[in-house]
Structures are given as structure tokens and as C-alpha cells.
Amino acid sequence: MNLEGRRESTNVDDRRGMSGGAKAGMGLGGGAIVIALIVMLLGGDPMSVLQQMGGQDMTEQTGGNVEFSQEEQELASFAKKVLAGTEDVWTAQFAKYGYEYQAPKMVLYTGYTSSGCGAANSSVGPFYCSADQTVYIDLSFFTSMKRSIGADGDLAYAYVIAHEVGHHVQYLLGTLGKAHQQMSQTSKAKANEISVRLELQADYYAGVWANNDDKKYNSIDDNDIANALNCASKIGDDYLQKKSQGYVVSESFTHGTAKQRYTWLKKGMTYGDFEHGDSFSPAYSQL
């Protein structure tokens, strides 16, 4: 991606260098990143996972004057520029329909932090918390994503952020709250289907951002698109379940198959509008 000269968002709380200590052992072990990808990657509701961390005594403390490597600083700047890009795109998109876009905050942290949805552990992956309208991300996740599933590249990383912002768009439009209410009033299987619809729409919105960011800034080339679509194809529930446990349980899908995620991200990149992003009307089998 070409982000040279782009502004950095000021809606960022950089908590890197602050450390949280977990005094009760709930470590996820060496395979944590794959498990986390299955459960949480790119925007699942964090509540169920975070509540399981209730046994941890989480403390947050200032780490003093922490020096970051050039790579770490560049990645933080990248994240801030991508967030700024989402602000520009969604402000314009909402204005087309006579609405005012209210941008989310983003928290960059290391290891552990607190959120409006509870204690946040980097093992659960990036997530959006509607309680405080904030995207949370430990930037080391990108390295883990590259090593664990071979998803790499600027637009692949930007897709992670844009997908979370997509959940914020759903929140502002009332889609997220309505879906969560429906999920709480139905069977587990039906709730999972609603979750898949939410995630695919957030993928679509990530594509909408990419489409419009490129129109405005000429920021994306064919290689970027290939990297993002490769990422989408490797974060499908079927791909990750097969990778982690050797078999697939379709009834447990919460984010969609590799094909579905690829398709909805590409669809958003193609159309770049709200009109083609309805993932709730089609029959579930047609997603």
C-alpha cells in the first residue's frame, strides 16, 4: 500500500509499553494464535472469551520510558494511517445518506489491557468493543498471523483493522445491536449463522473502505489486493478448523468459510457502496 504522506489518526490511545500481569494461570499455550483465530479473528464478539479470563487478576502499569524498534514504530504509524483512511472513507459514505459518521477509537496495546468489554488479552486477537466504540489490537498479532497462516502484506494487515471498523459501522447503523439481540434469543446453531452474517458484512465493509481509499489516494495495487484476498481465504472457519484440529464442524462456524470471506471482501472491493452489502437477506446457503 502507498500511504506516503498520509495523516495519522488522532483517535488512538497508544498503550504499548504498559504491561499487565496475569496472576492466575489461564495461558493458552503455543497454539494460542490458531485457536484465537478460530474463535475471534477479525471481529468476533469478545465477551465470551474475555469473560473466561475473569479468573485472572489483571493489573495494568506504566512501563516507563519504553523504546520501540523502528519496525514497531512503523507498524504503529501504519495502523494510525489506516484508521485515518477509514475515517475519511466512512465520513464521506455516511454523508451521502445524510448521516454524520462518528469515528471509533483505537487502542494499541501489548499483552494485556482493559476495555469496555472486560480485560483484553492479545491472545484473543483484534476485536471491536461496542461498549466503548473502540478497536483493540496488539500489533504483534500481525507477526503471528504471518507465521501461523501465511497471511502477509500491507493490505492484509489493513484488512484486519478495516474489518473491525466495519463492526463499528454496523454498530452505528444499528445492525450490530439488532443481531446480538437476535443471537441471545435463539439456538446456538442459529446464533452462529447470525454471527457469520455479521462477519461477512464486516468483510464487505472492509472491501468498501479499500475501494474508496484507492479511489481517493491511489493507495492499492494488484499485489495488495492479492495479499488481502489470500488473508481472507485463510481465515475461514473451515480452513482454520482443518488446520488446528484436522476436521471441520460446519455447525460451529461463526465467521464464514474461506470461500465466503474471500467472496464478500472482494465484493466490497468491487462495488464500494452500501447497497450490495446485505448479508442478512439471502438464504444462509446462498452466502
C-alpha positions as a printed NumPy array, in Angstrom:
array([[  0.   ,   0.   ,   0.   ],
       [  1.101,   3.533,  -0.684],
       [  0.483,   5.547,   2.487],
       [  3.304,   8.027,   1.987],
       [  2.39 ,  11.492,   3.213],
       [ -0.909,  10.335,   4.69 ],
       [ -2.102,  11.691,   8.031],
       [ -2.238,   9.588,  11.19 ],
       [ -5.499,   9.375,  13.103],
       [ -5.606,  11.173,  16.434],
       [ -8.325,   8.81 ,  17.703],
       [ -5.653,   6.444,  19.003],
       [ -4.737,   5.534,  22.571],
       [ -1.237,   4.098,  22.38 ],
       [ -0.815,   1.9  ,  25.45 ],
       [  2.175,  -0.009,  24.183],
       [  4.812,  -0.206,  26.849],
       [  2.226,  -0.687,  29.557],
       [  2.269,  -4.19 ,  30.996],
       [ -0.467,  -6.248,  32.561],
       [  0.246,  -9.124,  34.896],
       [ -1.965, -12.199,  34.895],
       [ -1.646, -13.769,  38.32 ],
       [ -3.949, -16.699,  37.743],
       [ -2.821, -19.119,  35.074],
       [ -5.034, -19.213,  32.012],
       [ -2.306, -19.298,  29.389],
       [ -3.324, -20.628,  26.003],
       [ -0.018, -22.225,  25.116],
       [  1.927, -22.324,  21.877],
       [ -1.125, -22.988,  19.719],
       [ -2.948, -19.951,  21.073],
       [ -2.83 , -17.944,  17.897],
       [ -4.557, -20.621,  15.81 ],
       [ -7.222, -21.136,  18.47 ],
       [ -7.678, -17.399,  18.762],
       [ -8.026, -17.075,  15.012],
       [-10.829, -19.627,  15.038],
       [-12.65 , -18.003,  17.94 ],
       [-12.011, -14.331,  17.47 ],
       [-10.04 , -13.319,  14.406],
       [-11.239, -10.137,  12.791],
       [-14.059,  -9.028,  14.904],
       [-15.958, -11.677,  16.762],
       [-17.847, -10.635,  19.879],
       [-15.122, -10.595,  22.554],
       [-17.434, -11.018,  25.522],
       [-17.446, -14.803,  25.776],
       [-13.677, -15.082,  25.606],
       [-12.98 , -12.126,  27.85 ],
       [-15.394, -13.411,  30.483],
       [-13.439, -16.659,  30.602],
       [-10.478, -14.582,  31.704],
       [-12.355, -13.492,  34.817],
       [-10.125, -15.697,  36.952],
       [ -7.122, -13.606,  36.058],
       [ -6.04 , -10.795,  38.31 ],
       [ -5.316,  -8.217,  35.667],
       [ -3.186,  -5.23 ,  36.576],
       [ -2.038,  -2.523,  34.25 ],
       [  1.036,  -0.495,  34.973],
       [  3.183,   2.006,  33.227],
       [  6.294,   0.506,  31.758],
       [  8.299,   3.716,  31.963],
       [ 10.152,   5.147,  29.005],
       [  9.905,   2.269,  26.557],
       [ 11.945,   2.377,  23.396],
       [ 10.391,   0.749,  20.352],
       [ 12.238,  -0.586,  17.353],
       [ 11.914,   1.188,  14.02 ],
       [  9.786,  -1.703,  12.761],
       [  7.404,  -1.387,  15.715],
       [  7.077,   2.346,  15.238],
       [  6.459,   1.958,  11.526],
       [  3.737,  -0.589,  12.198],
       [  2.073,   1.728,  14.729],
       [  2.21 ,   4.585,  12.215],
       [  0.763,   2.265,   9.564],
       [ -2.168,   1.363,  11.837],
       [ -2.862,   5.016,  12.591],
       [ -2.807,   5.912,   8.892],
       [ -5.169,   3.066,   8.027],
       [ -7.554,   4.19 ,  10.766],
       [ -7.376,   7.726,   9.383],
       [ -8.218,   6.32 ,   5.954],
       [-11.311,   4.621,   7.353],
       [-12.335,   7.923,   8.92 ],
       [-12.098,   9.675,   5.559],
       [-13.975,   6.977,   3.669],
       [-16.793,   6.402,   6.123],
       [-17.312,  10.112,   6.762],
       [-17.905,  10.527,   3.03 ],
       [-20.068,   7.401,   2.722],
       [-22.319,   8.377,   5.621],
       [-22.624,  11.932,   4.298],
       [-24.046,  10.574,   1.025],
       [-27.078,   9.402,   3.001],
       [-27.362,  12.477,   5.187],
       [-25.714,  10.965,   8.262],
       [-22.75 ,  12.031,  10.344],
       [-20.065,   9.436,  10.9  ],
       [-18.733,   9.112,  14.43 ],
       [-15.278,   7.579,  14.233],
       [-14.226,   4.823,  16.647],
       [-11.18 ,   4.957,  18.845],
       [ -8.315,   2.506,  18.508],
       [ -6.215,   1.182,  21.372],
       [ -2.744,  -0.18 ,  20.651],
       [ -1.505,  -2.337,  23.494],
       [  0.975,  -5.011,  24.431],
       [ -0.094,  -8.229,  26.101],
       [ -2.969,  -7.141,  28.3  ],
       [ -5.15 ,  -4.084,  28.757],
       [ -8.62 ,  -3.131,  29.94 ],
       [-11.585,  -2.495,  27.658],
       [-15.234,  -1.605,  27.939],
       [-15.921,  -5.302,  27.331],
       [-13.609,  -6.512,  30.095],
       [ -9.954,  -7.429,  30.398],
       [ -8.329,  -7.744,  26.976],
       [ -5.694, -10.379,  26.247],
       [ -3.744, -10.253,  22.998],
       [ -4.343, -13.992,  22.596],
       [ -7.947, -13.33 ,  21.591],
       [ -6.822, -11.284,  18.608],
       [ -8.034,  -7.877,  17.436],
       [-11.616,  -7.038,  18.343],
       [-14.197,  -4.268,  18.365],
       [-15.94 ,  -3.44 ,  21.635],
       [-19.257,  -1.673,  21.105],
       [-19.469,  -0.767,  24.797],
       [-16.771,   1.867,  24.324],
       [-16.811,   2.018,  20.493],
       [-13.152,   1.074,  20.325],
       [-10.968,  -1.238,  18.243],
       [ -8.318,  -3.071,  20.294],
       [ -5.191,  -4.542,  18.759],
       [ -1.816,  -5.809,  19.847],
       [  0.361,  -5.162,  16.799],
       [  2.34 ,  -8.357,  17.378],
       [ -0.767, -10.104,  16.052],
       [  0.348,  -9.279,  12.52 ],
       [  3.584, -11.189,  13.028],
       [  1.653, -14.129,  14.458],
       [ -0.767, -14.03 ,  11.552],
       [  2.113, -14.17 ,   9.092],
       [  3.84 , -17.064,  10.873],
       [  0.732, -19.1  ,  11.673],
       [ -1.301, -18.928,   8.485],
       [  0.959, -17.23 ,   5.949],
       [ -1.181, -14.115,   5.642],
       [  1.099, -11.151,   4.997],
       [  1.246,  -7.779,   3.273],
       [  0.094,  -4.242,   3.961],
       [ -3.465,  -4.649,   2.726],
       [ -3.818,  -7.938,   4.597],
       [ -2.909,  -6.07 ,   7.794],
       [ -5.106,  -3.121,   6.87 ],
       [ -7.961,  -5.567,   6.252],
       [ -7.763,  -6.598,   9.911],
       [ -8.245,  -3.003,  11.032],
       [-10.845,  -2.161,   8.391],
       [-12.879,  -5.242,   9.303],
       [-13.014,  -4.147,  12.947],
       [-14.065,  -0.679,  11.841],
       [-16.7  ,  -2.448,   9.759],
       [-18.218,  -3.683,  13.015],
       [-18.285,  -0.08 ,  14.207],
       [-20.188,   0.851,  11.051],
       [-22.633,  -1.944,  11.897],
       [-22.929,  -0.52 ,  15.399],
       [-23.726,   2.964,  14.117],
       [-26.311,   1.603,  11.685],
       [-27.977,  -0.481,  14.406],
       [-27.117,  -3.76 ,  12.693],
       [-24.761,  -4.995,  15.393],
       [-27.129,  -4.414,  18.301],
       [-30.073,  -5.999,  16.487],
       [-28.014,  -9.05 ,  15.538],
       [-26.687,  -9.532,  19.069],
       [-30.217,  -9.308,  20.427],
       [-31.389, -11.963,  17.978],
       [-28.411, -14.153,  18.851],
       [-29.352, -14.057,  22.534],
       [-32.888, -15.217,  21.804],
       [-32.272, -18.198,  19.557],
       [-30.485, -21.529,  19.458],
       [-26.709, -21.827,  19.348],
       [-26.807, -23.01 ,  15.739],
       [-28.955, -20.078,  14.627],
       [-26.836, -17.65 ,  16.644],
       [-23.762, -18.929,  14.819],
       [-25.468, -18.287,  11.483],
       [-26.243, -14.708,  12.517],
       [-22.63 , -14.292,  13.589],
       [-21.465, -15.465,  10.156],
       [-23.729, -12.888,   8.51 ],
       [-22.245, -10.155,  10.714],
       [-18.688, -11.158,   9.917],
       [-19.249, -11.402,   6.173],
       [-20.826,  -7.968,   6.138],
       [-17.835,  -6.595,   8.066],
       [-15.616,  -8.187,   5.411],
       [-17.7  ,  -6.421,   2.773],
       [-17.3  ,  -3.096,   4.581],
       [-13.541,  -3.657,   4.727],
       [-13.679,  -4.02 ,   0.958],
       [-15.757,  -0.85 ,   0.668],
       [-13.04 ,   1.005,   2.549],
       [-10.314,  -0.41 ,   0.284],
       [-12.25 ,   0.522,  -2.859],
       [-12.834,   4.121,  -1.804],
       [ -9.421,   4.627,  -0.234],
       [ -7.842,   3.607,  -3.521],
       [-10.113,   5.962,  -5.47 ],
       [ -9.171,   8.852,  -3.206],
       [ -5.458,   8.165,  -2.721],
       [ -4.427,   5.636,  -5.394],
       [ -3.154,   3.566,  -2.491],
       [ -3.595,  -0.047,  -3.632],
       [ -2.064,  -2.173,  -6.378],
       [ -2.843,  -5.666,  -7.653],
       [ -0.334,  -7.27 ,  -5.3  ],
       [ -2.017,  -5.613,  -2.314],
       [ -5.381,  -6.97 ,  -3.423],
       [ -3.94 , -10.459,  -3.817],
       [ -2.487, -10.321,  -0.294],
       [ -5.785,  -9.225,   1.232],
       [ -7.793, -11.879,  -0.58 ],
       [ -5.238, -14.51 ,   0.406],
       [ -5.703, -13.436,   4.015],
       [ -9.483, -13.674,   3.694],
       [ -9.221, -17.181,   2.257],
       [ -7.04 , -18.303,   5.173],
       [ -9.248, -17.04 ,   7.967],
       [-12.319, -19.002,   7.007],
       [-13.662, -21.242,   9.759],
       [-13.221, -24.336,   7.621],
       [ -9.576, -23.576,   6.828],
       [ -8.7  , -22.788,  10.442],
       [-10.57 , -25.751,  11.914],
       [ -8.878, -28.103,   9.494],
       [ -5.51 , -26.565,  10.364],
       [ -5.97 , -26.746,  14.126],
       [ -7.928, -29.967,  14.622],
       [ -7.791, -31.802,  11.335],
       [-11.539, -31.783,  10.603],
       [-14.406, -29.349,  10.074],
       [-17.595, -28.835,  12.101],
       [-19.744, -26.579,   9.95 ],
       [-22.392, -26.05 ,  12.634],
       [-19.81 , -24.272,  14.761],
       [-18.835, -21.724,  12.108],
       [-19.063, -18.144,  13.382],
       [-17.158, -16.187,  10.718],
       [-17.806, -17.972,   7.427],
       [-15.903, -20.295,   5.135],
       [-12.73 , -19.371,   3.299],
       [-14.722, -19.014,   0.082],
       [-17.352, -16.823,   1.72 ],
       [-14.838, -14.477,   3.319],
       [-12.902, -14.158,   0.073],
       [-16.132, -13.519,  -1.827],
       [-17.536, -10.847,   0.474],
       [-14.259,  -8.958,   0.789],
       [-13.853,  -8.989,  -2.993],
       [-17.466,  -7.935,  -3.403],
       [-16.874,  -4.881,  -1.229],
       [-13.726,  -4.046,  -3.168],
       [-15.702,  -4.289,  -6.41 ],
       [-18.778,  -2.223,  -5.551],
       [-17.538,   0.137,  -2.833],
       [-21.052,   1.02 ,  -1.631],
       [-23.672,   0.144,   0.985],
       [-26.199,  -1.216,  -1.486],
       [-24.509,  -4.549,  -2.249],
       [-23.556,  -5.372,   1.345],
       [-26.761,  -7.   ,   2.628],
       [-25.638, -10.322,   4.096],
       [-28.841, -10.801,   6.086],
       [-31.494, -11.152,   3.363],
       [-30.048, -14.045,   1.303],
       [-30.707, -17.603,   2.376],
       [-27.864, -18.836,   4.575],
       [-26.911, -21.426,   1.971],
       [-26.506, -18.657,  -0.617],
       [-23.956, -16.61 ,   1.298]])
